[in-house]
Amino acid sequence: MSHAITHGAQAELWQALVHEAGARARTPLDDTRESYLVFVLLRYQRDDTLLARTQALEWLEAQARVGSIRTDALRDVGDRCLLIAGLFPQLAVRRHVQGDYFINLGRGAYFEVAQASRNAYATLFEQLAYSYQDLVRTLRALRRAPELTLPAWPAPVH
């Protein structure tokens, strides 16, 4: 592990880890996608309900909302599915769903955010949706990093 990763603010640490993971996965991310992935990791690193949530129900609840509340709820589903698919892929097995379940659900949520948004926000989420698999690969490479200890999220509820 490089010296830069052991010192600095949390955002700097996550950014260095994500950058190195992208290189290891041979899917280096551009600054926009790398920054967004760091944002998601920072936002959810202390979420003790991440694995207990049922993302399909969260997606259905988002569909019943309107405007920015709907868009934010869909973004949250996409973000959580991204983390689960990348950092906790075994959850699909435990939940008896196909391995790409969380990838497809999360990608679809990001596409919906892009369709419901305007301008730069729409462009960002369209780009994130199209490169969802690259983001997942980066997180899986990050997960395999020997120098990383992931937060101790609780076991998933079945």
Secondary structure in CASP SS format (residue, H / E / C, confidence):
PFRMAT SS
TARGET T0000
AUTHOR 0000-0000-0000
METHOD secondary structure of the structure
MODEL  1
M C 1.00
S C 1.00
H H 1.00
A H 1.00
I H 1.00
T H 1.00
H C 1.00
G C 1.00
A C 1.00
Q H 1.00
A H 1.00
E H 1.00
L H 1.00
W H 1.00
Q H 1.00
A H 1.00
L H 1.00
V H 1.00
H H 1.00
E H 1.00
A H 1.00
G H 1.00
A H 1.00
R H 1.00
A C 1.00
R C 1.00
T C 1.00
P C 1.00
L C 1.00
D C 1.00
D H 1.00
T H 1.00
R H 1.00
E H 1.00
S H 1.00
Y H 1.00
L H 1.00
V H 1.00
F H 1.00
V H 1.00
L H 1.00
L H 1.00
R H 1.00
Y H 1.00
Q C 1.00
R C 1.00
D C 1.00
D C 1.00
T C 1.00
L H 1.00
L H 1.00
A H 1.00
R C 1.00
T C 1.00
Q H 1.00
A H 1.00
L H 1.00
E H 1.00
W H 1.00
L H 1.00
E H 1.00
A H 1.00
Q H 1.00
A C 1.00
R C 1.00
V C 1.00
G H 1.00
S H 1.00
I H 1.00
R H 1.00
T H 1.00
D H 1.00
A H 1.00
L H 1.00
R H 1.00
D H 1.00
V H 1.00
G H 1.00
D H 1.00
R H 1.00
C H 1.00
L H 1.00
L H 1.00
I H 1.00
A H 1.00
G H 1.00
L H 1.00
F C 1.00
P C 1.00
Q H 1.00
L H 1.00
A H 1.00
V H 1.00
R H 1.00
R C 1.00
H C 1.00
V C 1.00
Q C 1.00
G C 1.00
D C 1.00
Y H 1.00
F H 1.00
I H 1.00
N H 1.00
L H 1.00
G H 1.00
R H 1.00
G H 1.00
A H 1.00
Y H 1.00
F H 1.00
E H 1.00
V H 1.00
A H 1.00
Q H 1.00
A H 1.00
S C 1.00
R C 1.00
N H 1.00
A H 1.00
Y H 1.00
A H 1.00
T H 1.00
L H 1.00
F H 1.00
E H 1.00
Q H 1.00
L H 1.00
A H 1.00
Y H 1.00
S C 1.00
Y H 1.00
Q H 1.00
D H 1.00
L H 1.00
V H 1.00
R H 1.00
T H 1.00
L H 1.00
R H 1.00
A H 1.00
L H 1.00
R H 1.00
R C 1.00
A C 1.00
P C 1.00
E C 1.00
L C 1.00
T C 1.00
L C 1.00
P C 1.00
A C 1.00
W C 1.00
P C 1.00
A C 1.00
P C 1.00
V C 1.00
H C 1.00
END
